[in-house]
Amino acid sequence: MEQLLNHLRSLGFTEIESKIIVDLAQHGPAGGYEVAKRLGASRSNVYAAMQRLERQGALQREDGEPVRYKTLKPEELTRMISGRVEASLAYVEKSLPRQSGNAEPFVSIQGDKDVFEHVIRQLSQAEYEIVVDVWREEAALLREELEAAENRGVRVLWACDGPDHSLARTLAWTGWNGIEERKQGGRKFSFVIDRHWCMLGMRGGEMDTEAVVSSHPVMAELLLHHFSQEMVLYELEQDMGEQLEDTYGLYFSRIQSKYITLEEEVKEADDKEKVV
């Protein structure tokens, strides 16, 4: 019985209203005096509750005097409650003020511990794909979590940079001169999970570990495009390295100079070529 009363209360009926509904379902039509006596409740409270229930459609008043009430059949009562709840839900959905966009589209996380705890939690929740663009130092720290994801059927795509210059020539950013200076500035890492959740950050060198987390679709698109271009360029370099270098210069400086490289940096890159 108590469980039934709990469910009625959870559907919006008060304590006394719930007890009245159950009492009338058990004993049949009755007046307020009879119900109050059985429940051991104040007659004024019972009369007021029965009038409220009648207005809500949960009780029906019988003809004649004294006033007597009867409850609905169980299926009629649940149908009435369902309609009332659905109407309230529809009104709330329509009327509740909406924020314009995501309140916090980008969240900053600082510190090794917090950053790695955050990404490990997301890796464990990945459903179908993880795109990883990291240096070997960070890859080693997350190897177990990434292997666990693969073992449960998640597709894991890797791009790893490191001291062997595996991707450094293809992806050199002209703001840093060579891999040693990049190490001083920190190591970039990024993750895209299920083409939705993203993390982009730096770790190591003279910088504190810091990352930006977002589920903004533009962030996912940019990181996925960068990853795919990165891997395409890398494979092209493996197949046509000397030819590409002859055509575009070391670090592809001749083509990069059209977009992001200063003239003095182009000259410096060309001087390196001559030394080599």
Secondary structure by P-SEA (a helix, b strand, c coil): caaaaaaaaaacccaaaaaaaaaaaacccccaaaaaaaacccaaaaaaaaaaaaaaccccccccccbbbbbccaaaaaaaaaaaaaaaaaaaaacccccccccccbbbbbcaaaaaaaaaaaaaacccbbbbbccaaaaaaaaaaaaaaaaabbbbbbccccccccccccccccccccaaaaaaabbbbbbbccccccccccccccccccccccccaaaaaaaaaaaaaaaaaaaaaaacaaaaaaaccccaaaaaaaccccaaaaaaaaaaaaac
